[in-house]
Amino acid sequence: MESSGMDSVQADDAVLVARTRQRDQDAFARLYDRYSPLVYSVALRVLRNPSAAEDILHDIFLQLWRSPEKFDSTRGNLAPWLAVIARNRAIDETRRERPRIDPEDVVLISPVNTESEAERAAVAEKIRSLLLEMPETQRSAVEMAFFDGMTHSEIAAATREPLGTIKTRIRSALMTIRKAYER
């Protein structure tokens, strides 16, 4: 017996939608009275905001009034159709909302430690000035070792200098730099 009661509601919905297509305001009002609590509760469940849920409710019924042909009673029942639309619209609304955060409450996290970055820049500048004060042969050996990534043997071969001489030049340059930082 229950299924015949549901069938009569579905048949009545189909008639009311058909009458709404003919711009029957009484038929539309009956649909609104029957299903507005459902649409509102679905939207409210998703949005948790009564005002936004009301907006969704009004939008959906305005759409039903303007385009009742979008509902096809042969494809399903009106109640689930309206519930799915309400849920989807509410989800879309939550996605559209931008977080409302006071810019002063935002903490920026940088992967770069600006304090140590500034220290590194100062150290690099000091080393550059020390390198400029070194004899050309010493500076060249350090640059090849540390900037070009060459081994001591490769530097010796490239400069045609004895390996011991290259090692001494690099060691002397590093001692000069260390002394500058001990001051």
Buried (B, 14 or more C-beta within 10 A) or exposed (E): EEEEEEEEBBEBBBBBBBBBBEEBEEBBEBBBEBBBEBBBBBBBEBBEBEEBBBBBBEBBBEBBBEEBEEBEBEEEBBBEBBBEBBBEBBEEBEEEEEEEEEEEEEEEEEEEEEEEEEEEEEEEEEBEEBBEEBEEEBBBBBBBBBEEEBEBEBBBEBBEBEEEBBBBBBEBBEEBBEEEEEE
